[in-house]
Amino acid sequence: MNLASDLASRSHCVKRQVGAVLTKDTRIISIGYNGPPAGTHNCDEEWPETGCPRDSRNSCSLALHAEENAILYAVKNGAQIQGSTLYTTLSPCIACARLILTSGIKHVYFKDSYAAYKGLASDEGVDFLNKFGVRCEYLPR
């Protein structure tokens, strides 16, 4: 979790910095942090006061989430994700939860609650993953 927290500091997001580490068999297989796709704008440079424009759900219209970046980087580099463990500084949103489940990740540790950050009633991503057999656990540090 310490590495995920350090990675979060690399994010250019003005609203929230998030880091993720994907491991398998006690080895790091991929890392990620939230931010825009390569070749686009860094939010803190383009919109330093407000961050990137918001979509219809009041989320960043440009950024990929840390979990998405870690999974995409692993796939791009041929890493086997099935049965892996993900450490993330913010619990997964529902979209990332679907990606985590489909990727075959079996265990997720998170430091902070996405629901608390967004003002939602529950962590729907965590609820979704637990329902479908992916173990999610709060791990403060």
DSSP file with accessible surface (Angstrom, degrees, kcal/mol):
  #  RESIDUE AA STRUCTURE BP1 BP2  ACC     N-H-->O    O-->H-N    N-H-->O    O-->H-N    TCO  KAPPA ALPHA  PHI   PSI    X-CA   Y-CA   Z-CA
    1    1 A M     >        0   0   29      0, 0.0     4,-2.4     0, 0.0     5,-0.2   0.000 360.0 360.0 360.0 -31.6    0.0    0.0    0.0
    2    2 A N  H  >  +     0   0   99      1,-0.2     4,-2.3     2,-0.2     5,-0.2   0.905 360.0  48.9 -60.8 -41.0    3.0    2.3    0.6
    3    3 A L  H  > S+     0   0   73      2,-0.2     4,-2.7     1,-0.2    -1,-0.2   0.920 109.4  51.9 -64.9 -41.6    4.0    2.0   -3.0
    4    4 A A  H  > S+     0   0    0      1,-0.2     4,-2.0     2,-0.2    -2,-0.2   0.915 110.2  49.5 -60.5 -41.0    0.4    2.7   -4.2
    5    5 A S  H  X S+     0   0   19     -4,-2.4     4,-1.0     2,-0.2    -1,-0.2   0.910 110.8  49.3 -65.3 -40.5    0.4    5.8   -2.0
    6    6 A D  H >< S+     0   0  107     -4,-2.3     3,-0.6     1,-0.2     4,-0.3   0.911 109.9  51.7 -64.2 -40.9    3.8    6.9   -3.5
    7    7 A L  H >< S+     0   0   13     -4,-2.7     3,-2.1     1,-0.2     4,-0.4   0.874  99.6  64.2 -63.1 -36.5    2.5    6.3   -7.0
    8    8 A A  H >< S+     0   0    9     -4,-2.0     3,-1.8     1,-0.3    -1,-0.2   0.861  92.0  63.8 -56.4 -33.6   -0.6    8.5   -6.3
    9    9 A S  T << S+     0   0   81     -4,-1.0    -1,-0.3    -3,-0.6    -2,-0.2   0.685  93.4  63.2 -68.1 -13.8    1.7   11.4   -5.9
   10   10 A R  T <  S+     0   0  151     -3,-2.1    -1,-0.3    -4,-0.3    -2,-0.2   0.623  80.5 109.3 -81.8 -13.9    2.7   11.1   -9.6
   11   11 A S    <   -     0   0    4     -3,-1.8    24,-0.2    -4,-0.4     6,-0.1  -0.336  60.3-152.6 -65.7 144.2   -0.9   11.8  -10.7
   12   12 A H        +     0   0   54     22,-0.5    32,-1.1     4,-0.1     2,-0.2   0.276  53.6 128.7 -96.2   8.5   -1.6   15.1  -12.4
   13   13 A C        -     0   0   13     21,-0.4    -2,-0.0    30,-0.2    21,-0.0  -0.466  46.9-159.6 -69.9 134.2   -5.2   15.1  -11.2
   14   14 A V  S    S+     0   0   54     -2,-0.2    -1,-0.1     1,-0.1     3,-0.1   0.797  88.4  45.4 -81.0 -30.6   -6.3   18.3   -9.5
   15   15 A K  S    S-     0   0   99      1,-0.3     2,-0.3    35,-0.0    -1,-0.1   0.909 126.4  -8.2 -83.4 -47.0   -9.3   16.6   -7.7
   16   16 A R        -     0   0   64      2,-0.0     2,-0.5    -8,-0.0    -1,-0.3  -0.937  55.3-144.1-157.9 130.3   -7.9   13.4   -6.3
   17   17 A Q        +     0   0   90     -2,-0.3     2,-0.4    -3,-0.1    -9,-0.1  -0.871  25.8 178.9-100.6 126.6   -4.6   11.5   -6.7
   18   18 A V        -     0   0    9     -2,-0.5    16,-1.9   -10,-0.2     2,-0.3  -0.979   8.8-167.3-131.5 139.9   -4.9    7.7   -6.7
   19   19 A G  E     -A   33   0A   0     -2,-0.4    70,-2.2    14,-0.2     2,-0.3  -0.909   1.9-168.4-125.3 154.9   -2.3    4.9   -7.1
   20   20 A A  E     -AB  32  88A   0     12,-2.9    12,-2.2    -2,-0.3     2,-0.4  -0.998   6.9-165.3-144.0 144.9   -2.6    1.2   -7.7
   21   21 A V  E     -AB  31  87A   7     66,-2.7    66,-3.0    -2,-0.3     2,-0.5  -0.999   8.9-155.8-131.5 128.5   -0.2   -1.8   -7.6
   22   22 A L  E     -AB  30  86A   0      8,-3.0     7,-3.0    -2,-0.4     8,-1.6  -0.910  19.7-179.3-106.4 126.0   -1.0   -5.1   -9.2
   23   23 A T  E     -AB  28  85A  22     62,-3.3    62,-3.0    -2,-0.5     2,-0.3  -0.895  14.4-177.9-126.2 156.6    0.9   -8.2   -7.7
   24   24 A K  E >  S-A   27   0A  54      3,-2.6     3,-1.7    -2,-0.3    60,-0.1  -0.942  73.6  -3.8-153.4 132.2    1.0  -11.9   -8.3
   25   25 A D  T 3  S-     0   0  132     -2,-0.3     3,-0.1     1,-0.3    59,-0.1   0.908 130.3 -54.4  52.4  47.4    3.0  -14.5   -6.5
   26   26 A T  T 3  S+     0   0  145      1,-0.2     2,-0.4    -3,-0.0    -1,-0.3   0.550 117.8 110.2  64.4  14.5    4.6  -11.9   -4.2
   27   27 A R  E <  S-A   24   0A 181     -3,-1.7    -3,-2.6     0, 0.0     2,-0.5  -0.903  72.5-119.2-117.9 145.4    5.9   -9.9   -7.3
   28   28 A I  E     +A   23   0A 100     -2,-0.4    -5,-0.3    -5,-0.2     3,-0.1  -0.698  32.5 172.7 -77.2 124.6    4.8   -6.6   -8.7
   29   29 A I  E     -     0   0A  49     -7,-3.0     2,-0.3    -2,-0.5    -6,-0.2   0.603  62.1  -2.6-108.7 -17.3    3.5   -7.1  -12.2
   30   30 A S  E     -A   22   0A   4     -8,-1.6    -8,-3.0     2,-0.0    -1,-0.4  -0.974  54.4-158.7-167.3 158.0    2.1   -3.6  -12.9
   31   31 A I  E     +A   21   0A  71     -2,-0.3     2,-0.3   -10,-0.2   -10,-0.2  -0.926  14.7 171.0-136.0 161.2    1.5   -0.2  -11.5
   32   32 A G  E     -A   20   0A   6    -12,-2.2   -12,-2.9    -2,-0.3     2,-0.3  -0.982  14.8-165.4-164.0 159.2   -0.8    2.7  -12.3
   33   33 A Y  E     -A   19   0A  68     -2,-0.3   -14,-0.2   -14,-0.2    31,-0.1  -0.958  40.6 -88.7-143.0 159.2   -2.0    6.1  -11.2
   34   34 A N        +     0   0   13    -16,-1.9   -22,-0.5    -2,-0.3   -21,-0.4  -0.439  68.5 109.4 -73.3 143.0   -5.0    8.1  -12.3
   35   35 A G  B     -E   64   0B   7     29,-2.0    29,-3.2   -24,-0.2     3,-0.1  -0.936  64.3 -59.1 169.1 174.2   -4.5   10.5  -15.2
   36   36 A P        -     0   0   20      0, 0.0    27,-0.2     0, 0.0     3,-0.1  -0.291  62.8 -87.6 -74.4 157.7   -5.2   11.3  -18.8
   37   37 A P    >   -     0   0   51      0, 0.0     3,-1.6     0, 0.0    26,-0.0  -0.269  59.7 -82.4 -59.7 151.1   -4.3    9.0  -21.7
   38   38 A A  T 3  S+     0   0  106      1,-0.2     3,-0.1    -3,-0.1    -3,-0.0  -0.236 116.9  28.7 -54.7 139.6   -0.8    9.5  -23.1
   39   39 A G  T 3  S+     0   0   89      1,-0.3    -1,-0.2    -3,-0.1     2,-0.1   0.472 104.1  92.3  87.9   1.2   -0.7   12.3  -25.6
   40   40 A T  S <  S-     0   0   62     -3,-1.6    -1,-0.3     1,-0.1     2,-0.3  -0.298  84.7 -61.0-109.2-159.6   -3.5   14.3  -24.1
   41   41 A H        -     0   0   95     -2,-0.1     2,-0.5    -3,-0.1    -1,-0.1  -0.624  35.9-130.5 -90.6 141.0   -3.5   17.1  -21.5
   42   42 A N    >>  -     0   0   46     -2,-0.3     4,-2.7     1,-0.1     3,-1.2  -0.801  21.2-138.8 -83.2 126.4   -2.3   16.9  -17.9
   43   43 A C  H 3> S+     0   0    3     -2,-0.5     4,-2.7     1,-0.3     8,-0.3   0.860  99.2  54.2 -56.7 -42.4   -5.1   18.4  -15.8
   44   44 A D  H 34 S+     0   0   61    -32,-1.1    -1,-0.3     1,-0.2   -31,-0.1   0.721 115.8  40.3 -70.7 -16.8   -2.9   20.3  -13.5
   45   45 A E  H <4 S+     0   0  132     -3,-1.2    -2,-0.2     2,-0.1    -1,-0.2   0.846 123.6  35.9 -93.5 -41.6   -1.2   22.0  -16.4
   46   46 A E  H  < S+     0   0   96     -4,-2.7    -3,-0.2     1,-0.2    -2,-0.2   0.877 137.8  15.6 -80.0 -41.6   -4.3   22.6  -18.6
   47   47 A W  S  X S+     0   0   68     -4,-2.7     4,-2.6    -5,-0.3    -1,-0.2  -0.534  71.4 163.6-131.6  66.7   -6.8   23.4  -15.9
   48   48 A P  T  4 S+     0   0   72      0, 0.0    -1,-0.1     0, 0.0    -4,-0.1   0.788  76.4  42.1 -63.6 -27.0   -4.8   24.1  -12.7
   49   49 A E  T  4 S+     0   0  172      2,-0.1    -5,-0.1     1,-0.1    -2,-0.1   0.867 131.7  15.4 -86.6 -37.9   -7.6   25.7  -10.8
   50   50 A T  T  4 S-     0   0   89      1,-0.2    -6,-0.1    -7,-0.1    -1,-0.1   0.608  93.7-130.1-115.1 -17.6  -10.6   23.5  -11.6
   51   51 A G     <  -     0   0    3     -4,-2.6    -1,-0.2    -8,-0.3    -2,-0.1  -0.235  54.4 -29.9  81.6 178.7   -9.2   20.2  -13.0
   52   52 A C  S    S-     0   0    5      1,-0.1    -9,-0.0    -4,-0.1   -10,-0.0  -0.142  82.1 -79.4 -66.8 161.8  -10.5   18.7  -16.3
   53   53 A P        -     0   0   67      0, 0.0     8,-2.4     0, 0.0     9,-0.3  -0.203  50.5-118.2 -58.7 152.7  -14.1   19.1  -17.5
   54   54 A R  B     -F   60   0C  73      6,-0.2     6,-0.2     7,-0.1     2,-0.1  -0.677  18.2-136.5 -95.5 148.9  -16.7   16.9  -15.8
   55   55 A D    >   -     0   0   68      4,-2.8     3,-2.1    -2,-0.3     6,-0.1  -0.217  45.5 -78.5 -89.5-171.6  -18.9   14.3  -17.5
   56   56 A S  T 3  S+     0   0  125      1,-0.3    -1,-0.0     2,-0.1    -2,-0.0   0.704 133.5  50.7 -65.9 -17.7  -22.6   13.8  -16.9
   57   57 A R  T 3  S-     0   0  174      2,-0.1    -1,-0.3     3,-0.0     3,-0.1   0.174 120.0-108.8-101.7  13.6  -21.9   11.9  -13.7
   58   58 A N  S <  S+     0   0  103     -3,-2.1     2,-0.3     1,-0.2    -2,-0.1   0.792  79.4 128.4  62.2  32.2  -19.6   14.7  -12.4
   59   59 A S  S    S-     0   0   22      1,-0.1    -4,-2.8     2,-0.0    -1,-0.2  -0.722  73.9 -73.3-107.2 165.5  -16.5   12.6  -12.9
   60   60 A C  B     -F   54   0C  31     -2,-0.3    -6,-0.2    -6,-0.2    -1,-0.1  -0.332  37.0-153.7 -57.6 131.1  -13.4   13.5  -14.8
   61   61 A S  S    S+     0   0   66     -8,-2.4    -1,-0.2     1,-0.1    -7,-0.1   0.637  89.0  32.3 -82.3 -12.9  -14.1   13.4  -18.5
   62   62 A L  S    S+     0   0   44     -9,-0.3    -1,-0.1     2,-0.0    -8,-0.1   0.767  93.5  96.2-113.2 -34.7  -10.5   12.7  -19.5
   63   63 A A        -     0   0   19    -27,-0.2     2,-0.4     1,-0.1   -29,-0.1  -0.268  55.3-144.6 -76.3 146.5   -8.8   10.6  -16.8
   64   64 A L  B     -E   35   0B  45    -29,-3.2   -29,-2.0   -31,-0.1     2,-0.1  -0.814  33.4-112.9 -93.5 144.2   -8.3    6.9  -16.6
   65   65 A H     >  -     0   0   52     -2,-0.4     4,-2.5   -31,-0.2     5,-0.2  -0.375  23.5-111.5 -76.3 158.7   -8.5    5.5  -13.1
   66   66 A A  H  > S+     0   0    1      1,-0.2     4,-2.5     2,-0.2   -46,-0.2   0.891 118.7  51.7 -57.6 -42.0   -5.4    4.1  -11.4
   67   67 A E  H  > S+     0   0    6      1,-0.2     4,-2.5     2,-0.2    -1,-0.2   0.913 109.3  50.3 -62.3 -43.4   -6.8    0.5  -11.5
   68   68 A E  H  > S+     0   0   47      1,-0.2     4,-3.1     2,-0.2     5,-0.3   0.931 111.1  48.6 -59.9 -46.8   -7.5    0.9  -15.2
   69   69 A N  H  X S+     0   0   43     -4,-2.5     4,-2.4     1,-0.2     5,-0.2   0.907 111.6  49.1 -62.2 -41.4   -4.0    2.1  -15.9
   70   70 A A  H  X S+     0   0    0     -4,-2.5     4,-2.0    -5,-0.2    -1,-0.2   0.933 115.3  43.8 -64.1 -44.1   -2.4   -0.8  -13.9
   71   71 A I  H  X S+     0   0    4     -4,-2.5     4,-2.6     2,-0.2     5,-0.2   0.942 115.0  48.2 -66.9 -46.3   -4.6   -3.4  -15.7
   72   72 A L  H  X S+     0   0   92     -4,-3.1     4,-2.8    -5,-0.2    -2,-0.2   0.904 111.6  50.0 -62.8 -40.0   -4.0   -1.9  -19.1
   73   73 A Y  H  X S+     0   0  126     -4,-2.4     4,-1.6    -5,-0.3    -1,-0.2   0.909 110.8  50.0 -65.5 -40.1   -0.3   -1.6  -18.6
   74   74 A A  H  <>S+     0   0    1     -4,-2.0     5,-2.6    -5,-0.2    -2,-0.2   0.945 113.7  44.7 -62.9 -47.1   -0.1   -5.3  -17.5
   75   75 A V  H ><5S+     0   0   90     -4,-2.6     3,-1.8     1,-0.2    -2,-0.2   0.930 110.0  55.0 -63.5 -44.3   -2.1   -6.5  -20.5
   76   76 A K  H 3<5S+     0   0  172     -4,-2.8    -1,-0.2     1,-0.3    -2,-0.2   0.839 112.6  44.2 -57.6 -33.2    0.0   -4.3  -22.9
   77   77 A N  T 3<5S-     0   0   97     -4,-1.6    -1,-0.3    -3,-0.2    -2,-0.2   0.258 117.8-109.2-100.1  10.2    3.1   -5.9  -21.6
   78   78 A G  T < 5 +     0   0   54     -3,-1.8    -3,-0.2     1,-0.2     2,-0.1   0.639  60.0 158.6  77.7  16.3    1.8   -9.5  -21.6
   79   79 A A      < -     0   0   30     -5,-2.6     2,-0.7    -6,-0.2    -1,-0.2  -0.464  45.0-120.9 -72.6 144.5    1.5  -10.0  -17.8
   80   80 A Q        +     0   0  139      1,-0.2    -1,-0.1    -2,-0.1    -5,-0.0  -0.784  31.7 178.3 -87.1 113.0   -0.8  -12.8  -16.6
   81   81 A I    >   +     0   0   13     -2,-0.7     3,-2.4    22,-0.1    -1,-0.2   0.759  39.4 116.3 -88.2 -29.2   -3.4  -11.0  -14.4
   82   82 A Q  T 3  S+     0   0  110      1,-0.3    23,-0.2    23,-0.1    22,-0.2  -0.149  88.2   9.3 -48.2 124.5   -5.6  -14.1  -13.5
   83   83 A G  T 3  S+     0   0   40     21,-2.9    -1,-0.3     1,-0.2    22,-0.2   0.549  98.9 139.3  83.1   9.7   -5.4  -14.7   -9.8
   84   84 A S    <   -     0   0    0     -3,-2.4    22,-2.4    20,-0.2    23,-1.2  -0.194  48.1-125.4 -83.1 174.6   -3.5  -11.5   -9.0
   85   85 A T  E     -Bc  23 107A  30    -62,-3.0   -62,-3.3    21,-0.2     2,-0.4  -0.964  16.4-152.7-122.6 138.3   -4.0   -9.0   -6.1
   86   86 A L  E     -Bc  22 108A   0     21,-2.7    23,-3.0    -2,-0.4     2,-0.5  -0.941   4.6-165.2-115.4 130.2   -4.6   -5.3   -6.5
   87   87 A Y  E     +Bc  21 109A  58    -66,-3.0   -66,-2.7    -2,-0.4     2,-0.3  -0.969  19.3 171.4-109.0 127.8   -3.6   -2.6   -3.9
   88   88 A T  E     -Bc  20 110A   0     21,-2.5    23,-1.4    -2,-0.5   -68,-0.2  -0.993  38.8-138.2-140.9 144.9   -5.3    0.8   -4.5
   89   89 A T  E    S+     0   0A   5    -70,-2.2    23,-1.1    -2,-0.3     2,-0.4   0.666  96.1  40.1 -76.8 -14.7   -5.4    3.9   -2.5
   90   90 A L  E    S- c   0 112A   9    -71,-0.3    23,-0.2    21,-0.2    -1,-0.1  -1.000  96.3-106.8-133.9 132.3   -9.2    4.4   -3.2
   91   91 A S        -     0   0    1     21,-2.8    34,-0.1    -2,-0.4    -2,-0.1  -0.205  52.1 -89.3 -56.4 149.0  -11.7    1.6   -3.3
   92   92 A P        -     0   0    0      0, 0.0    33,-0.4     0, 0.0    34,-0.3  -0.302  33.6-130.0 -66.3 140.9  -12.8    0.8   -6.9
   93   93 A C     >  -     0   0   10     32,-0.2     4,-2.5    -3,-0.1     5,-0.2  -0.277  38.3 -96.0 -72.3 173.1  -15.7    2.5   -8.5
   94   94 A I  H  > S+     0   0   28      1,-0.2     4,-2.1     2,-0.2     5,-0.2   0.898 125.0  52.3 -64.7 -37.9  -18.3    0.3  -10.2
   95   95 A A  H  > S+     0   0   44      1,-0.2     4,-1.7     2,-0.2    -1,-0.2   0.936 112.6  44.5 -65.0 -43.7  -16.8    0.6  -13.6
   96   96 A C  H  > S+     0   0    1      1,-0.2     4,-2.9     2,-0.2    -1,-0.2   0.875 108.9  58.5 -67.1 -34.7  -13.3   -0.4  -12.3
   97   97 A A  H  X S+     0   0    0     -4,-2.5     4,-2.6     1,-0.2     5,-0.2   0.915 104.9  49.7 -61.2 -41.8  -15.0   -3.2  -10.3
   98   98 A R  H  X S+     0   0  121     -4,-2.1     4,-2.4     1,-0.2    -1,-0.2   0.916 112.4  47.6 -63.4 -40.4  -16.4   -4.7  -13.5
   99   99 A L  H  X S+     0   0   56     -4,-1.7     4,-2.1     2,-0.2    -2,-0.2   0.909 111.2  51.1 -65.9 -42.0  -12.9   -4.5  -15.1
  100  100 A I  H  X>S+     0   0    0     -4,-2.9     5,-1.6     2,-0.2     4,-0.6   0.941 112.3  46.1 -60.6 -48.3  -11.3   -6.1  -12.0
  101  101 A L  H ><5S+     0   0   53     -4,-2.6     3,-1.3     1,-0.2    -2,-0.2   0.950 114.0  47.7 -60.9 -48.3  -13.7   -9.0  -12.0
  102  102 A T  H 3<5S+     0   0  119     -4,-2.4    -1,-0.2     1,-0.3    -2,-0.2   0.837 107.0  58.0 -64.8 -31.5  -13.4   -9.6  -15.8
  103  103 A S  H 3<5S-     0   0   27     -4,-2.1    -1,-0.3    -5,-0.2    -2,-0.2   0.609 114.0-115.6 -74.8 -14.3   -9.6   -9.5  -15.6
  104  104 A G  T <<5 +     0   0    4     -3,-1.3   -21,-2.9    -4,-0.6     2,-0.2   0.610  56.2 159.7  89.4  12.0   -9.5  -12.3  -13.1
  105  105 A I      < -     0   0    0     -5,-1.6    -1,-0.3   -23,-0.2   -20,-0.2  -0.496  20.4-168.8 -66.4 135.0   -8.1  -10.3  -10.1
  106  106 A K        +     0   0  109    -22,-2.4    29,-1.9     1,-0.2     2,-0.4   0.621  61.3  33.7-106.1 -15.8   -9.0  -12.3   -7.0
  107  107 A H  E     -cd  85 135A  20    -23,-1.2   -21,-2.7    27,-0.2     2,-0.4  -0.994  56.9-170.3-147.5 134.9   -8.2   -9.9   -4.1
  108  108 A V  E     -cd  86 136A   0     27,-3.2    29,-2.6    -2,-0.4     2,-0.4  -0.996   1.8-169.3-128.2 127.1   -8.3   -6.1   -3.7
  109  109 A Y  E     -cd  87 137A  46    -23,-3.0   -21,-2.5    -2,-0.4     2,-0.3  -0.952  13.1-174.6-108.5 137.2   -6.9   -4.1   -0.8
  110  110 A F  E     -cd  88 138A  18     27,-2.3    29,-3.7    -2,-0.4   -21,-0.2  -0.967  23.5-159.9-134.7 151.2   -7.9   -0.4   -0.6
  111  111 A K  E    S+     0   0A  29    -23,-1.4     2,-0.3    -2,-0.3   -21,-0.2   0.840  76.5  25.8 -94.5 -43.5   -6.9    2.5    1.7
  112  112 A D  E    S-c   90   0A  60    -23,-1.1   -21,-2.8   -24,-0.2     2,-0.5  -0.877  81.9-105.2-125.5 159.6   -9.8    5.0    1.4
  113  113 A S     >  -     0   0   35     -2,-0.3     4,-1.9   -23,-0.2     5,-0.1  -0.702  11.4-158.5 -89.7 125.8  -13.4    4.7    0.5
  114  114 A Y  H  > S+     0   0   29     -2,-0.5     4,-2.7     2,-0.2     6,-0.2   0.883  97.2  56.3 -63.7 -39.1  -14.7    5.9   -2.9
  115  115 A A  H  >>S+     0   0    5      1,-0.2     5,-2.4     2,-0.2     4,-1.4   0.924 107.3  47.0 -61.4 -44.6  -18.2    6.3   -1.5
  116  116 A A  H  45S+     0   0   80      3,-0.2    -1,-0.2     1,-0.2    -2,-0.2   0.910 113.4  49.4 -63.6 -40.6  -16.9    8.7    1.2
  117  117 A Y  H  <5S+     0   0   84     -4,-1.9    -2,-0.2     1,-0.2    -1,-0.2   0.904 120.0  35.9 -64.3 -41.5  -14.9   10.6   -1.4
  118  118 A K  H  <5S-     0   0   62     -4,-2.7    -1,-0.2    -5,-0.1    -2,-0.2   0.497 110.4-116.1 -92.1  -6.5  -18.0   10.9   -3.7
  119  119 A G  T  <5 +     0   0   68     -4,-1.4    -3,-0.2     1,-0.2     2,-0.2   0.838  62.0 152.7  74.1  33.2  -20.6   11.3   -1.0
  120  120 A L      < -     0   0   76     -5,-2.4    -1,-0.2    -6,-0.2     3,-0.1  -0.590  55.2-120.5 -94.8 160.3  -22.3    8.0   -2.0
  121  121 A A  S    S+     0   0  115     -2,-0.2     2,-0.3     1,-0.1    -1,-0.1   0.827  89.4   0.6 -69.7 -33.6  -24.3    5.8    0.3
  122  122 A S  S    S-     0   0   58     -7,-0.1     2,-1.6    -8,-0.0     3,-0.2  -0.975  78.2 -96.4-150.9 164.4  -22.1    2.7   -0.1
  123  123 A D     >  -     0   0   28     -2,-0.3     4,-2.7     1,-0.2     5,-0.2  -0.648  41.8-179.0 -83.0  86.6  -19.0    1.5   -1.9
  124  124 A E  H  > S+     0   0   77     -2,-1.6     4,-2.5     1,-0.2    -1,-0.2   0.832  77.5  55.3 -64.2 -29.8  -20.9   -0.1   -4.8
  125  125 A G  H  > S+     0   0    1    -33,-0.4     4,-2.4     2,-0.2    -1,-0.2   0.929 110.9  44.5 -66.3 -43.3  -17.7   -1.3   -6.5
  126  126 A V  H  > S+     0   0   13    -34,-0.3     4,-2.8     2,-0.2     5,-0.2   0.930 113.6  50.6 -65.7 -44.3  -16.6   -3.1   -3.3
  127  127 A D  H  X S+     0   0   83     -4,-2.7     4,-2.2     1,-0.2    -2,-0.2   0.923 111.3  49.3 -59.0 -44.1  -20.2   -4.5   -2.9
  128  128 A F  H  X S+     0   0   46     -4,-2.5     4,-1.5    -5,-0.2    -2,-0.2   0.939 112.5  46.4 -60.7 -49.2  -20.1   -5.7   -6.5
  129  129 A L  H  <>S+     0   0    0     -4,-2.4     5,-2.8     1,-0.2     3,-0.3   0.923 112.3  49.5 -63.5 -44.9  -16.8   -7.4   -6.2
  130  130 A N  H ><5S+     0   0   76     -4,-2.8     3,-1.3     1,-0.2    -1,-0.2   0.901 108.0  55.5 -60.1 -39.4  -17.6   -9.1   -2.9
  131  131 A K  H 3<5S+     0   0  164     -4,-2.2    -1,-0.2     1,-0.3    -2,-0.2   0.850 111.3  44.0 -61.0 -35.3  -20.9  -10.4   -4.4
  132  132 A F  T 3<5S-     0   0  105     -4,-1.5    -1,-0.3    -3,-0.3    -2,-0.2   0.139 125.6 -93.4-104.8  21.6  -19.0  -12.1   -7.2
  133  133 A G  T < 5S+     0   0   61     -3,-1.3     2,-0.7     1,-0.3    -3,-0.2   0.561  81.3 129.7  88.9   9.3  -16.2  -13.6   -5.2
  134  134 A V      < -     0   0    2     -5,-2.8     2,-0.4    -6,-0.2    -1,-0.3  -0.878  57.4-131.0 -95.2 119.2  -13.4  -11.0   -5.4
  135  135 A R  E     -d  107   0A 140    -29,-1.9   -27,-3.2    -2,-0.7     2,-0.4  -0.573  25.4-170.7 -74.4 123.2  -12.3  -10.4   -1.8
  136  136 A C  E     -d  108   0A  15     -2,-0.4     2,-0.4   -29,-0.2   -27,-0.2  -0.969   5.9-179.3-116.4 132.0  -12.1   -6.7   -1.0
  137  137 A E  E     -d  109   0A  67    -29,-2.6   -27,-2.3    -2,-0.4     2,-0.4  -0.995  29.6-123.6-137.0 138.0  -10.5   -5.5    2.2
  138  138 A Y  E     +d  110   0A 146     -2,-0.4   -27,-0.2   -29,-0.2   -29,-0.0  -0.593  30.9 177.1 -72.7 126.7   -9.9   -2.1    3.8
  139  139 A L        -     0   0   53    -29,-3.7    -2,-0.0    -2,-0.4   -30,-0.0  -0.834  13.7-166.0-135.8  94.0   -6.2   -1.8    4.5
  140  140 A P              0   0   65      0, 0.0    -1,-0.1     0, 0.0   -29,-0.1   0.790 360.0 360.0 -59.5 -30.4   -5.4    1.7    6.0
  141  141 A R              0   0  179    -31,-0.1  -139,-0.1  -136,-0.0   -31,-0.0  -0.955 360.0 360.0-167.2 360.0   -1.6    1.5    5.4
